[in-house]
Amino acid sequence: MISFDEAEKLLTEYGQQHLLYYFDRLDDTEKDSLLSQIQQTDFSVLKSLNRDDSAKNGLIEPPDTAVTSKQGEKYKKTGIETIKDGKVACVLLAGGQGTRLGSDKPKGMYNIGVTRELYIFECLINNLLDVVKLTDTWVPLYVMTSEDNNRDTVGFLKEKNFFGYNSEYVKFFIQDMSPCLDFNMKILMQDRHSIVLSPNGNGSWFSAMVKSGLIKNLKENGIEWLNVFSVDNVLQRMADPVFIGSVIDMSYECGSKVVSKSDPFERVGVLCKENGKPSIIEYYEMTDDMKSQLDSSGKLAYRYGVTLNYLFRTEHLEKLANARMPVHLAEKKIPFMNRDGDFVIPDKPNGYKLETLVLDIVRMQGNCLPFEIDRETEFAPIKNMHGADSVDTARELLKKNGVEL
Ligand code: UTP
């Protein structure tokens, strides 16, 4: 464990000496706990932060034309064979804090049933089970959690018997945590002897898999394709043979399930090209002209909203194992202890969470197939309790798709 002097030197290098402000008033256990947390924190991340990380420098152009689920039917056979050959696994990104939903449990444990229990995890597993039945093959499912929610997530899925999934094919891994900052780039304190930490963003999934040793598991099992998806879209289809077959038969390095934007100003990131490489541009990075720009067929040029469902080729990910991912500053409401030692729950954003993003992994690929799904049947994200992308809208869509609530 580092000494006080070593900690002070380290913190001075990064302008974070305030973490030791209460040190003299801590008991021995608290002192040890703070020093150990300081030792474990990767402060170097603070040096690679780009405050203006939203600015795109490259030439932005519309992406390739999408293949729709209907057009892709002809590639389904390839997808089925690839799954049957055991070359496909799924990666569920479930390490987020789901703060907008406001539940104190992992988002996947949220019960969206009305007259019966129906959990978000259950919806996802049910959808995956359709592929298991179709292909008569268990698709390995890797679940990323965080230090915050690992125990609850694992305990819940075990208690529910993995909702019928074969537990031998389910593996968990834990992503790292990053310190949270105030708007002056100072690390926030939780209490006098601990730093506020949050999961380090969904772009860390591959390095977390490597760190956990699961990469060996992928190699040993000959897994060539990873379908990475978020926890919140309860209608999404994972290990979708049509999607997989399309990416393979059309010789793409990766694919992204996209939906056509409902209107030019929908607040969703869209697939584009940046200097000829696949990229994703956030709605707040686009000018109004870009949002309304039409292509030669009269459709929005930037119409493919990403749904956080990607297919990556394992061999193209290996270079990322040691790559330093860009770290984005996400403005959030972060409960913290102020200088007077009072715990504050802010009602508006007061700082940044440091997050790596999956979209930066897309940017590191040579090309990306936009695979267009029907939003009415495959896109029901749950971000909020009410309003857009909420429990309410997801329930409506589930009902429309014949799911009993
Ligand atoms: P979101 O960006 O919606 O974040 O995550 P969130 O944490 O779930 O929700 P808010 O913003 O606090 O309300 C998109 C997906 O990425 C996962 C989430 O679990 C979700 O599946 N994620 C996000 C991680 O796995 N780890 C992270 O550090 C962040």
Boltz pocket constraint, residues with backbone or C-beta under 6 A from the ligand:
constraints:
  - pocket:
      binder: B
      contacts: [[A, 92], [A, 93], [A, 94], [A, 95], [A, 96], [A, 97], [A, 98], [A, 99], [A, 100], [A, 101], [A, 107], [A, 144], [A, 175], [A, 199], [A, 200], [A, 201], [A, 202], [A, 229], [A, 230], [A, 231], [A, 232], [A, 308], [A, 383]]
      max_distance: 6.0
